Amino acid sequence: MAYRLLVLTAMDDLAVAPEAAKPGERETITVISPVSFPVVPGHMGLSFCSPRGRRREFRQYLVEDAVDAFWDLVEEKFGITR
């Protein structure tokens, strides 16, 4: 997926965006660190942010479901499958 996703790390978080999006229009999915946003113990957070409509979603998943949840959200929001 390296050729289809852009990656950005910021202190404790990891964000991805579709490579084909134009600057300023990039929607992002961020793997949220518990340091940045409190999550239920044993869970991890995923955030989706879109500059279109200034929309932001936050979802929590069990830690053991983290990888599948991440790729499910990438497919749902960006249409990119692994």
Secondary structure in CASP SS format (residue, H / E / C, confidence):
PFRMAT SS
TARGET T0000
AUTHOR 0000-0000-0000
METHOD secondary structure of the structure
MODEL  1
M C 1.00
A C 1.00
Y C 1.00
R C 1.00
L E 1.00
L E 1.00
V E 1.00
L E 1.00
T E 1.00
A E 1.00
M C 1.00
D C 1.00
D E 1.00
L E 1.00
A E 1.00
V E 1.00
A E 1.00
P E 1.00
E C 1.00
A C 1.00
A C 1.00
K C 1.00
P C 1.00
G C 1.00
E C 1.00
R C 1.00
E C 1.00
T E 1.00
I E 1.00
T E 1.00
V E 1.00
I E 1.00
S C 1.00
P C 1.00
V C 1.00
S C 1.00
F C 1.00
P C 1.00
V C 1.00
V C 1.00
P C 1.00
G C 1.00
H E 1.00
M E 1.00
G E 1.00
L E 1.00
S E 1.00
F E 1.00
C E 1.00
S E 1.00
P C 1.00
R H 1.00
G H 1.00
R H 1.00
R E 1.00
R E 1.00
E E 1.00
F E 1.00
R E 1.00
Q E 1.00
Y E 1.00
L E 1.00
V H 1.00
E H 1.00
D H 1.00
A H 1.00
V H 1.00
D H 1.00
A H 1.00
F H 1.00
W H 1.00
D H 1.00
L H 1.00
V H 1.00
E H 1.00
E H 1.00
K H 1.00
F H 1.00
G C 1.00
I C 1.00
T C 1.00
R C 1.00
END
